[in-house]
Amino acid sequence: MCGMRTSNKGGDCVHGDPWAVFSLFYRGGQYRRNGNVDEEGGGDVMGAVSGRWRQFRSLFRMRMHNRLMLYNTLIFLIVAYSLAGISTHYALKLSRVSQLQQSREVLHTLYNYYDIKQDEFLNLLFPLYEIQQNYSAMSRLLESSSDSDYENDPFHKREIVDLAQSIATRDSDIAAVLLRKNLTGAQYVYNSRSRTLSLVPDDYPFFAKLGLKGVGRTLFGTTAIASGSSSVSDIPVYGIAGTLGTANIRQNAGQILIAYGVQALQRLYEGSRDKTLGRFVIATEDGELVYDSENRYGQGDFSEMDALKSGAAHITLAGKRYYVQSIKANNRNYIAANFVPQELLDRNAAHLPYLIFGVVTAMALVCALLYSLAGSLAFRRVRELIGAMKVVGANNLSYRIPLGARTDEFEELAKRFNSMCDELEHRIHREYASEIRKKNAELKALQAGLNPHFLYNTLETIRIKALDDGNADVAEMIVFLANLYRNIVRDNTFIPVRKEIGMCGMYMELFALRYASRFDFEVDVDPRAMEYGIPKNLLQPVIENYFVHGIREQGDDNRFAIRGFLREGDLYFHFEDNGKGLDSDRLREVRGGLESSVPVARSSYGLYSANERIQLVYGNDYGIRIDSEANRQTRVIVRIPAMTCGELNASFNAFEHADGIPRERSRALF
């Protein structure tokens, strides 16, 4: 039996195969239930389908391999399609940049060509000023109050024609040279094709605006002028104008305008037209079109100039969105721009999302298939481990997984499992002894909690008796002793330096009461050192060592000083006295014991114990150093790192739980 409901025909078992559930939903278009065909369908059929779906879901939850495959597939799909979305976004941007790049190169070519005309404008006028004859002829024309003087003087007229011709021959793009005389308003046009200079009427192109311009260079958009040939219709030209001065009229005797044909710009554009997108224009900041690749001249001012001046990368014209590439130099009053319809760019890159998402989908399918195959192979090894765990779970701790020659992770898991079983058996044998030790430790802790309470009550009884007998000093000494003992028993393993120094003070107060005026002590500790941590009762053995071995019982000027300070991240405590001191042999013996951490004499056990605690807590770089002179003085120096109580507790806890260090031993040392 497979442990689940089956159909009566064929014995279809769904256990272990989630996909088999679907075969039980419909067969031949009719639902099977209890071996019979339900012709009616309706609520019973839907209820049965819902039940089968719940069974399928429960099966899927039970199969770790199936869940793992589902989760990893979902993660892969989420990541893959997210990356595909990001890739599509940047691919579209890259496609737009690539499509716009060639158009921008053509735009640069057009801009640079027009820019050269601007730079060469002054060079074209050099013949007018560098040759005295030309300058004189132009001055006579502009300074004359009568136009008939020029018309009636063939020689003068020839000079002006030659001058205009010398300007026109410097650039093959020049279609005409226009002159305006401010004194009389006369207007002259030199046509490069006919090589004639003619007096033209007021309605001739450019002159109406030219007369309104002030001093300086002026740019004019493209307009059509007569070609000068009967076989050629009017030609579109753009103009660059400047003011002319004479010897007597310095600033604005007249204007000259160089008219360039736009054919050269058009030829540059036509040479790269197949590689470009959109419309190319060059326009003045006044809104006049100098060049338009779509030849939209004569339609009024260039309305897109405001958008170009704002530097916007996108604009909307007549309901259509355009990408805009523009070029403008800081000292120029004209702009070159390229308008590319967004729909055109999008149409050229429309295949990219389908390509990227198609590739990602294909990769997802391949990866899912490969993962399913690899997971099936790996899960066979997992089943071996599960079987071994079931055997051990049945209280067969002696079972071990057979190991082969493979070196993969599953083999490592098998080795670790066998090692775990070995360790488990060993721990079970040790558990009973450990439980007994634990009970003993709890009993001792209970006794330790009762003993201090008894001692406090006893000391209080003795103090009351001393007061009743009039021994105030003894009563005060008992108070010091009780407080000292209370701090020793109740505080944590590590306490602030402030509290340790306080206990040292109480300890010395006891002896000050005993020796009265024959003993004096001093404590001077840097306030910055007070809040650092220190092992409890670390300094007390040093003081005790002085009262046991160093104080001169018959002397009446015994002095003892404690000084503490911070230096380079360490705490230093200096203990100095004027007691018995040590001779050289005894000093060498004590120093050797401190270095080896082995007491060489019972008399200095307190110092050795304190030194051992320091090195256990802080390491062998720290400890106690002693200097002494017989019958003069002794100085004991304690050096420890400056650490807070929190840092010390963290370090101590790590030490307690380190492998191979018994907890009882660590508690006894600290």
Helices and strands as residue ranges (DSSP letters): H 20-25, E 32-33, E 36-37, H 42-62, H 64-130, H 132-143, H 148-151, H 154-168, E 174-181, E 187-191, E 196-199, H 207-210, E 218-225, E 235-244, E 254-261, H 263-271, G 273-275, E 279-284, E 289-292, H 305-310, E 314-317, E 320-327, E 334-341, H 342-348, H 351-393, H 409-468, H 472-490, E 494-496, H 497-515, G 516-518, E 519-525, G 527-529, E 533-535, H 540-545, I 546-550, E 558-567, E 570-577, H 584-596, G 602-604, H 605-618, E 623-629, E 633-641, H 645-656, H 663-669
